[in-house]
Amino acid sequence: MKKMIKIIKKVKKEIRILGIDDAPFNKFRDKKCMIVGTVFRGGNYMDALLSTQVRVDGGDSTKKIADMANKTSHKDQLSCIMTDGIAVAGFNVIDINKIAEKTGMPVIVVTRKKPNFKKISDALKKIKQKSKIKLIDRAGKVYKIKIKKGNVYFQFSKNIDEKEVRKIIRISATHSLIPEPIRIAHIIASGIILGKSHGRA
């Protein structure tokens, strides 16, 4: 863990980030959902595009994201993984600390709005997936950071500290409140499924 934090403290403007977001899906019809990953140099240049499939409301997002990071030819250059929210494909909750362990990289969760964990927990109980609440708790405290004229919220895995996370978010949020790696992942994922980009990351 100490070695990992030491590496991340060398935060440069072109730090390599793997940004993850899911594509739109129909919760009544679709069994699987596409996840898109973009490899970015800071918040300016995209070097690669990755994708995989996860089950809607399933439990395979942690493994699939870790595999995506580990199998890319850019792995040696990557310094961290960034996700848009703590879950993909509905309630396929991500275990960020397990991904950190499997990949050797810190994981940063970024959201435009502060997560309503009570609402999420109630929904998980309703669909009889109460065990996933522990994964959400493991992601830890939600922090706030001011970007340009607005705020975004973030959580992070245990192998990086808050100060370095703030640096990485500020470096990568070049064109909006949301860091480019996940903003562009969102645009691409929407464009592939819907034929055009839709909504905001």
DAZIVEN-V809284 format. One record per residue. SS is DSSP state (A for helix, B for strand, O for the rest). PHI is phi in whole degrees, -180 to 180 (999 if undefined). Layout:
ss=SS phi=PHI
ss=SS phi=PHI
//
This chain:
ss=O phi=999
ss=A phi=-62
ss=A phi=-61
ss=A phi=-64
ss=A phi=-65
ss=A phi=-61
ss=A phi=-66
ss=A phi=-65
ss=O phi=-67
ss=O phi=-89
ss=O phi=-74
ss=O phi=-114
ss=O phi=-62
ss=O phi=-107
ss=O phi=-55
ss=B phi=-83
ss=B phi=-127
ss=B phi=-99
ss=B phi=-97
ss=B phi=-122
ss=B phi=-149
ss=B phi=-97
ss=O phi=-90
ss=O phi=-62
ss=O phi=-151
ss=O phi=-100
ss=O phi=-67
ss=O phi=-92
ss=O phi=-117
ss=O phi=-83
ss=O phi=-94
ss=B phi=-128
ss=B phi=-136
ss=B phi=-78
ss=B phi=-117
ss=B phi=-112
ss=B phi=-122
ss=B phi=-117
ss=B phi=-97
ss=B phi=-117
ss=B phi=-96
ss=O phi=60
ss=O phi=-119
ss=O phi=-121
ss=B phi=-128
ss=B phi=-96
ss=B phi=-102
ss=B phi=-159
ss=B phi=-126
ss=B phi=-125
ss=B phi=-156
ss=B phi=-156
ss=B phi=-123
ss=B phi=-129
ss=B phi=-79
ss=O phi=-65
ss=O phi=59
ss=O phi=-87
ss=O phi=-135
ss=O phi=-107
ss=A phi=-65
ss=A phi=-61
ss=A phi=-65
ss=A phi=-67
ss=A phi=-70
ss=A phi=-62
ss=A phi=-63
ss=A phi=-59
ss=A phi=-69
ss=A phi=-74
ss=A phi=-92
ss=O phi=-69
ss=O phi=-69
ss=O phi=-92
ss=A phi=-52
ss=A phi=-64
ss=A phi=-92
ss=B phi=-70
ss=B phi=-112
ss=B phi=-160
ss=B phi=-117
ss=B phi=-128
ss=B phi=-119
ss=B phi=-91
ss=O phi=93
ss=O phi=-89
ss=B phi=-141
ss=B phi=-127
ss=O phi=49
ss=O phi=83
ss=O phi=-112
ss=B phi=-87
ss=B phi=-75
ss=O phi=-93
ss=O phi=-93
ss=A phi=-67
ss=A phi=-74
ss=A phi=-70
ss=A phi=-62
ss=A phi=-60
ss=A phi=-67
ss=A phi=-75
ss=A phi=-106
ss=O phi=77
ss=O phi=-123
ss=B phi=-64
ss=B phi=-122
ss=B phi=-118
ss=B phi=-103
ss=B phi=-122
ss=B phi=-138
ss=O phi=-73
ss=O phi=-114
ss=O phi=-66
ss=O phi=-62
ss=O phi=-97
ss=A phi=-68
ss=A phi=-65
ss=A phi=-64
ss=A phi=-64
ss=A phi=-62
ss=A phi=-62
ss=A phi=-67
ss=A phi=-65
ss=A phi=-65
ss=A phi=-65
ss=O phi=-96
ss=O phi=60
ss=O phi=-128
ss=A phi=-58
ss=A phi=-62
ss=A phi=-74
ss=A phi=-61
ss=A phi=-64
ss=A phi=-65
ss=A phi=-66
ss=A phi=-62
ss=A phi=-65
ss=O phi=-72
ss=O phi=83
ss=O phi=-63
ss=O phi=-96
ss=B phi=-109
ss=B phi=-119
ss=B phi=-137
ss=B phi=-88
ss=B phi=-122
ss=O phi=55
ss=O phi=-107
ss=B phi=-144
ss=B phi=-118
ss=B phi=-129
ss=B phi=-121
ss=B phi=-149
ss=B phi=-132
ss=B phi=-156
ss=O phi=-72
ss=O phi=-76
ss=O phi=-98
ss=O phi=-154
ss=O phi=-106
ss=A phi=-58
ss=A phi=-59
ss=A phi=-71
ss=A phi=-62
ss=A phi=-60
ss=A phi=-61
ss=A phi=-65
ss=A phi=-64
ss=A phi=-65
ss=A phi=-65
ss=A phi=-91
ss=O phi=-90
ss=O phi=-92
ss=O phi=-119
ss=O phi=-161
ss=O phi=-67
ss=O phi=-92
ss=O phi=-53
ss=A phi=-56
ss=A phi=-56
ss=A phi=-89
ss=A phi=-65
ss=A phi=-72
ss=A phi=-59
ss=A phi=-65
ss=A phi=-62
ss=A phi=-66
ss=A phi=-60
ss=A phi=-66
ss=A phi=-64
ss=A phi=-66
ss=A phi=-81
ss=A phi=-99
ss=O phi=87
ss=O phi=-160
ss=O phi=-71
ss=O phi=-145
ss=O phi=71
ss=O phi=-116
ss=O phi=-66
//
